[in-house]
Structure formats: C-alpha cells, structure tokens
Amino acid sequence: MPEAFFDLTTSDGEMPSFVVHPEGDGPWPVILFLMDAPGMREELRDMCRRLAGEGYYAMTSQLYYRDVREYNVFETGDRDRMFELMSNLSNEMATNDAKALLTHAEADSKADTSAVGTVGYCMSGPMAIMIAAALPGQVKSAASIHGVALAVEADDSPHRHLGAVEGEIYVACAETDSYAPPEMVAEFEAAMAEAGTAGQVEWYPGTEHGFAFAERPAYVEEASEQHWTRILDLFGRTLKG
C-alpha cells in the first residue's frame, strides 16, 4: 500500500506525520489515528496500515512535536518525561493538529475529507471526541479506546462538549483502569444520554488500561480484536454508507 512520511507545517512548528492508504484512485474516507501517551512508534503505524487495508486513508502524527521531534517511552524508559510531554499537550492543540492534517489531505485526490473518523487511545481518547465536537459536519464518528479524562473538572472536558457532536461515538473501557475509573465513565455516559449523542460505551471484562496494544504488557488478544471489530463496524457504517 502507498505510504508516506512527511513534516507538516503547523502554526506551532513542523509535525512529523505518516499517511497510508489502499492502492487505487479512491477517494478513501479519512481516519485520524491519534498517538497514545508513550509516543510515536512503528506499532502505531502498523495499526494505521491495518486501517488502510480495510479501505481507509489513515493519518497519524507525532503530537509531542512542539517539544521533541521523536519520543518513545519504550525506548527511553523515561516515564517522567512522558508525563511532562502529556501535560504540555491540550485538547485544543490536538484539534488544531487534526485540522492541519485534514487540510493536507484535502489536497490529495485519494482522500475523502468529507467523511472523517477519529480514533484515540489512552491520552488521545478524549482528543478523538473533542475533534468530533470541533468538526461536527466533517467527523462522522469517533472512537475512544481505554481513553482517559473523559469527564473531568475542566472546560475542555469531552463530556461538556457532547452536544456539539453530530457523529456517532464508541467508547471502549478496560475493566480495571485507574486512569478511567467507573464513576468517570458513568458521568460521561450520563452526559451522552443527556446530550442525545449517538453511540455506545462498552466495558471489556478482564482487561486493564492498554489492552489494545500488542506490544504492551496489558495486551489481551481477544479484547484487542474485539475493539478492532467494533471500530471497523463503526467506521464502515458511518464513513462508507
């Protein structure tokens, strides 16, 4: 499949980015695949390749580019640095980066930027939802996989912006997750109901935070494949219909 590495110029600097899509003319619906906290790595690009293999124009980027060009906690082992980089990144920044990626994609005839899906993991789960809220006519669906900070005491908490979401949301939750405890998820789910947001919150029994990633200790193959089934169904219904 055709793929490309490139630096995308944003208002905050040069953002290392990656795109992969099927062979052929397309155009293919766009999936914005948002990096998780450990940093950009080949595992994430492989997940984008899996999406491309299903008929999507998949894009991902180094969200920490404002501070570092490259970072992968599994190579450095420096978790303190990871949390520092996380704290420097906001939902607004991630949304601006998503807009920059979509502007880039609009210039490619192989990308259909009228049908966009977002998916985020851990740190970026709430970002996927906030992007859907910021671009309601364009983002048709958003998925948060063991996402954190879904309902917090902040103006940019996703549960406060669900009324702006026009697309469908899927939220996958690990049974044991100190970053997304049951009471937080319940508050988010209640906000979905109040806003009339289409979608589903699903618990994954016997899992911990990070279960979707094959290279992480918490990986559970059955649960990970279930999340793939769910997001591919979501994107298939909302982006290819």
HELIX and SHEET records of a PDB file:
HELIX    1   1 GLU A   42  GLY A   53  1                                  12    
HELIX    2   2 VAL A   73  THR A   76  1                                   4    
HELIX    3   3 ARG A   79  SER A   87  1                                   9    
HELIX    4   4 ASN A   91  GLU A  106  1                                  16    
HELIX    5   5 CYS A  122  SER A  124  5                                   3    
HELIX    6   6 GLY A  125  ALA A  134  1                                  10    
HELIX    7   7 PRO A  158  ARG A  160  5                                   3    
HELIX    8   8 LEU A  162  ALA A  164  5                                   3    
HELIX    9   9 PRO A  182  ALA A  195  1                                  14    
HELIX   10  10 GLU A  221  LEU A  239  1                                  19    
SHEET    1   A 8 GLU A   3  THR A  10  0                                        
SHEET    2   A 8 GLY A  13  VAL A  20 -1                                        
SHEET    3   A 8 TYR A  57  SER A  61 -1                                        
SHEET    4   A 8 TRP A  28  LEU A  34  1                                        
SHEET    5   A 8 ALA A 111  TYR A 121  1                                        
SHEET    6   A 8 VAL A 139  ILE A 145  1                                        
SHEET    7   A 8 GLU A 168  THR A 176  1                                        
SHEET    8   A 8 GLY A 199  GLU A 208  1                                        
END                                                                             
